[in-house]
Amino acid sequence: MPVISRKKLVYSIRKRLQSYLTQYDRELILPVQYEDLLRYSSAIVLYDKRERDTLWETVFFTGAETEEMQLSLKAIYAQLKADGDLSITKHLTIDRVDLCTYGNTKPFRIRIRNLVNDNFDYFYIKRADASRVYGLELEHILSPNRINYITSGQTLVEEHIAGIPGDMFFENQLYDPTLNPIRLCKEFIKFNERCFVRLLGDMHSSNFVVDITPDFDEVYYRIRAIDFDQQSYEGRKSVYMPQYYKQNQPIIELGLRYMTPESVRQYQIEERALIASRIRAETVRIHELMEAMRQDEIAPEANVHRLREELAQHYRQDDFLQCQRMGDLVWRSLATILAH
């Protein structure tokens, strides 16, 4: 199993990345920053329906701050979902604000509810980490998924990515008689390939969701990453290959039953071709992103040196050995698929 650092370093957003985010309407002035949410006055443990500790706490603000915080959080939701149109917030209320008590960035999760139909949605406010921002942007450009997020200085706001958490899917639905194992395994192979090509690590079953779309005679699956903290950080190649995580073993075993080496290779080639076409469609944007990333420090130098050696051996290309930063390694990895 790949070994992940217990405590990942957090890298602030620097000027070059911030300029990129401003150019593509990701950087905005928001009424509340992450640090403002830390001024909560009290908190209680949040339990799930089975009365188990979720490792989240519901936080409360003083009476004087509650109304102002409600208005500010609704305004952020409007920016995230409706380009700042506050008319959508007329029938919305902030139902709950939760703080995650574990992890590197200790995010806040805001639950927002429609008073008319009782429907609710979530969004997250986090301390910005440049690694994560690069991960979100690469996902937006290179994957079939669109990612909705905004930054404000060193604050990051993300929409909720809907789907069944991978570990829950493996536990409750992997052996459902209606499951289409071939389609599911095909999607995991493609997901594995996307993660490795763009160097997104730590994709065990708790860090991705399975999105299920019923069709008139079939069911389609899509596996989506939901955690981007380990974008181009670790020094081991295996960290960037979901196939090696023991938490993903149930789907690996399923793949061994239903996939042949020829079909695996076919799906890998297909996914690389799709990534190449997305790069060509967004040539200017991906080049500008990589220019920022190649100048940025988002991992310890020792990790860069180790990973470049492993990638040079994997691809049998000594060009990887000339890479000085993680951004160089990502760009060199993307270049390998453009060369074919």
Secondary structure by P-SEA (a helix, b strand, c coil): ccccccbbbbbcccaaaaaaaaaaccccccccccccccccccbbbbbccccccccbbbbbbcccaaaaaaaaaaaaaaaacccccccccccccccbbbbbcccccbbbbbbbbccccccbbbbbbccccaaaaaaaaaaaccccbbbbbcccccbbbbcccccccaaaaaaccccccccaaaaaaaaaaaaaaaaaaacccccccccbbbbbbbcccbbbbbbbbccccccccccccccccccccccaaaaaaaaaacccaaaaaaaaaaaaaaaaaaaaaaaaaaaaaaaaaaacccccaaaaaaaaaaaaaaaccccccccccaaaaaaaaaaaaaac
